[in-house]
Amino acid sequence: MGISPLDPTVLRHLRRLQRATGIGAHAFSVQDDQRSPRTIYRWRRIVGDRLLIIPSVQVEVLGLRHAHVFITDAREECLRCPYAVEAAWVSPDLVQHVLYLHCLVPVSQQRRAAALFAALPSGPVSVLWSGSGWQSCLGPDEEFTLPVQPTHFKVDDQLLRRHPLVVPVLMELWQYPNSMSAVWFRIRARDGPRLRSYVHGPTHVVNGMLHVRDACHTLSGSGLVTGHVLRYYPLLQGCIEVFLTVSNREVLLRLVRELRLWVRAVETYPLAEGFFCRLLGVYQLMDAMMTLAPELRQCLRVLFFHTKRHPSPRVMFAYNDLFDPRTGTWR
C-alpha cells in the first residue's frame, strides 16, 4: 500500500524540508537524518508535480529585488512580463479577477521595470517592492516565529562572474517540474547558443544536471539559501490564501497568534514599512479575520484572496535577455 500525500509523516518531512538550507533531494536527506535518500526520492515520485520546492534565496546579493505586481483587467500579454517568476489569479472581492505577478527585478533596471509595469495592457496596476521573504509551514503545535532578516546587503559581483549559471538555475527552479535534469533541459532549450558562457571549464551538455547541482551548491555554500517555499497542492486543496500588508512586526506576530487555529502557512516579505504577507488557511480563516479586534484590523490592509487554482498561469523570467553570462552583469 502506498503512502498518502497527506500522511502526517510526509507533512512533517515537508516542514523540515521548508527549513532546509541545502538544495536537492540528496541535500535534504543529509539534513533530515530520519529519512534515507531512497525514501525521500520515493516520496517525491508519489507527489510528482503537485509539489514545487523553491529555494528562498537572498537575491539582494545577486543585485535583485522582489516586486509584487497586481494587474486589474489583465490581458494575456501580461503573462509575458520578462521579470515574472510566479503568477496567480486573485480577487479583491471573490468576483473580480486580478493577475498577480511575483517578479525579480535587477536593481539597475528598477526604473525601467516600473515603466514596463505601468505600460502593461491592462487597467490599474499596483506594485509592492520588497526584500527577500521566507515561508513558515506550521504544524498542529508549532509556534510562529518571525526571523530577523538583515536590512542591508552587499552585492557580490564576483559570485555572478565566477558562477553565472546560478541565475538561470535560480529562475528555472520556480517552474514545474524543477528537478535538476528538467532545469538543465530548459536552460539548454532557451539559451543553447550561449550555454558555454554559463559554465567555466568542460561542459557536460548531456549530463548537465552536474552543472545545475554545482550552481545549487554555490548558492547554499555562499549562505544565500535561508529555507524553501513550498507549493504543495494536496495540502492547498480546500484552503484559501489571503494577500495582505501589515504595518509592523508586532502586528504580524499578534495576527498569526489570533488566527493560529485556521492558518497552515505564512509567507512574509519585508517592505520599506511593514510586511507583505500570504496567509494560507482553511476557509474559516475569512470568518476569523472578520472578528478580529478593531484596533488590529486597522493595522491590516487586505489586498486579495487566492483560491489556489491549479495549474497556475505560466510565466518565465527572461534571463536570456536580462543577464549577460560573459560579464556576470545585468544588462
N, C-alpha and C positions, 0 to 999 in steps of 0.2 A: 504494500500500500504506500503511495507517495505521500509526501508531507504537504500539508495545505499551505498556500501562500500567506495565509493569515495565522498560521500556527504561532503561539506565543514564543517558541524558540526562535523562529525566523525573525519575528518582530524585535526580540531582544538583540539578535545579531545585527539587525539594521540600525538600531540605536547606537550600538558600539561602532558600527561602520561609519555612521554620521560624524562621530568624534575622531575618527582615524586621521592621521596626518600623512599616511602613505597612499599612493595611487596604484590601483590594480588589485586583482583578486589575490595574488601572491603576497603583496604588501599587507593586505587586510588580514590574511591568515597569520602573518608574523606578529601583528599587533593583537590579534584575537587568539590567545593561546588556548582557548577552549574548543576551537574547531580546526580541523585539518584543512589544507588547501583542497583536498579532494571533496570534502563536504561542502566547502564554500562554492567551488565550481559547480557542484550538483545543484545547490540552491539557485545559483544564477541561471542554470538551464531551466529550472522549474518556472521561475518568474519571467524569463525571457525579456521581451521588450516592454513589459509592464513596469520595469524598474530602470530608472535612469539615475546614475550616480555622477554628480558633477562636483569636482573639487572646488572648495572655497579658497580662492587664491587672492592674496593681497595684490591686486592688479595695479595699485598705485606705483609699486616698484617697477612695473613694466611700462609706466607712462600712460596709464589708462584711468578713466573714471566711469562709474556707473551712471546711466541715465534711465529713468523710468518714465516712459512716454505714453500718454493716454490720448487716443485719437478718436474723436467723435465723427460719425458718418464716414468711416474709413473705407476707401476703395481698395481693390485687390492690389494695386500697385504699391500700397504702403508696406506690404509684406516684403518688398524688395529693398527695404532700408538697409544700406550696407553695414550699419553698426549693430544690427539686431542679433542677439544670440538666443532669444526666447520670446514667444508670443502667446497671447491668450485673449479670448473674448470675454469681457467682463461687462458689468452693468451697474449703473448707479441706482436703479430702481427695480431691477429684475424684469424690465420691459425693453428699455433702450440698450442697444449693443454698442460697446466701445472697445476698440482694439488697444490692448496693452502690449507695448514693445519694451523688453528689457534689453538695453543697449550697453555696449562697452565702447567708449569714445576716447581716442588718444587726446591727451590734454592739449597737444599742439593743434588739434583740429576742433577744439570745443566750439569756437565761434562759427566755424563752417558747419558743424553738425547742428547747432542751434538754428542756423538759417535753413538748413535742409528740413528739420522738423517743422518749422513754421510754414514751409512751402509745400508740405505734403498735400496730395489731392484729397482733402477731407474738410470737415467742419473744424471747430475749435480744437487746438492741441495744447495740452499742459505737460510740463516736463519737471520732474524732480531729479536733481543731481545729488548723488550720494557717494559715500565711501563704500568699501567692500563690506559685505554682510556676512551673516552666519545663520545657521538654522539649528534649532533645538527640537528634536523629536522626543516628546515627553511620554514616559511610561506611567502606569497607574499611580505609583507612589513617588514619582520623581518631581523634585522641586525645580522651578525655572530659575536659572541664573543668567545674568547678562554680562558677557565678557567685557572687560575694559580694553578697547582697541586703541592703538596709537593714533594720534590725530595728524601727525606729520610723517611723511615718508620721503626717503631719498631715492630718486630714480636710479636704477642700476643699468646704465647704458652698456657696460661691459657684458652683462649677462645676456642681453639680446644679441650683441655682436658675436659672442662665443657660442651661443646656443639659439640661433634664430628659429629652430624648429619648435621651440616652446610656444610660439604664437599660434601657428596652425593647429598644433595638438590641443592647446587650451580651448580654442574656439570650436574644434570638432567634438570635444568632449561634451558639449552642450546638446549634441544631436543624437537621436536614436538611429541605429544602435551605436554604442560607444565603446565596444571592445577595441583593444589595441590594433587588431588586424583590420577592423572596419574603419578606424580612424586613418590608418595608413592608406587604405584603398581610396578613401575620399580625397585625401591630400594629393595622391597621385593623379586622380581624375581631374581635380580642379587646378592644380599648378604643376603639372608634369614637366613642362619645358624648363622650369626653374628648380626642379627637385634637388639637383646637386648643390644649389646655392644654400639650401637649408641644412645640409649635412656636411660637416667638415671631416674629411677623410673618406675611406671607402664607403660607397653607398650600396646597401643591400636592398635592391629595388624589389625583389620578390618577397623576401622575408623582412620587410621594412618595419614590422612591429618591434624589432630590436631597437630601431631609432626612436620609435614612439616611447618605448619603455625608458630609454635613456633620457628623453626630454621630461618624462614624468619624474624620474629620479632627480633631475636637475631642479625642478620646481619644489619638490619636497625636501631635497637636501639643502636648498637655499633658505629653508624656513618660511616659505611663502604660503604653504598649504596649512590652513587653520582648521580644517574639517571638511565635511561634504554636505552638499544639498541633495536631498533625495526627492525624486518624483516617483512614488510607488502607487500605481493605480489601484491595486486591490484594496489598499488602505484608504484611498481617496473616495472610493465609491460610497455614496450615502453621506458625504461630507460637503461642506461649503467653505469657501475661503473668503475672508474679509480683508480688503486692502484699505489701510488707514494710516494716518500720521498721528503721532503723539508728541506732546510738547517737550517732554524731558524724560530722563532715565527713571526717576521716581514714579512718574505716572505710568510708564510702561510696566514696571515691576508690580505696581498695585493692580493694574488692569489684568495682567495674566493671573495674579492670585485670585481676583474676583471671578474670573472666567475659567478657572483651572478644571472644573468638572467637565467642561464641554470642549476644551482645546486639546488638540492632538499634536500640533507642531506650531512653532513660532519661528518666522523668518524675519530678520531685522537688518536694516541698513541705516547707518548714521547719516543724518542730514546736517546742514550748517546749523540748524536749530531743531533739536528733537530727532525723531526716527520715523522712517517709513517701514511699516510692518505688514506682514502677511500672516494672518491668524487662520490656521486650518482647524476646523472643528465640526462636530455634528450639527444638524440643522437647528437644534435648540440653542445654539450659540447666538443666533439672531435675537431670540426672545430674551436671553440673558443680558445682551447688550442694551436692550431697551429698558431694562430695570436697574441699570447701574445708577449709582448716586449722581445727582445733578452736577455736583462740583467735579466729578470725574469725567462725565460726558462732555463738559465744557472744554476739557483739555484734549479731546479727540476730534478728529475730522475724518469721518468715514468716507472713503472715496468710492469704492466699488465692491461688488460681490462677484465672485468667480465660482461657477458651479462645476468646474473641473471636467469640461467636456474632453473626451479622448477620441482621436489624437488631437493634439494642439496644432494650431496653424504652423506651417513650416517656414522658417526663416534661416538665413545663412549670413554670418559675418564675412565680409569681403576682404579677407586678409590678403588675397592675391592682388588686390588693388590698393589697399591701405598701408601695407607693410613691405619694406624692401629688405629681403633677407641678406643681400650682399653687404649692406652697410649696417644692418640691425637697427634701422630707424623707421619711424612712421613717416609716411610721405606728406 
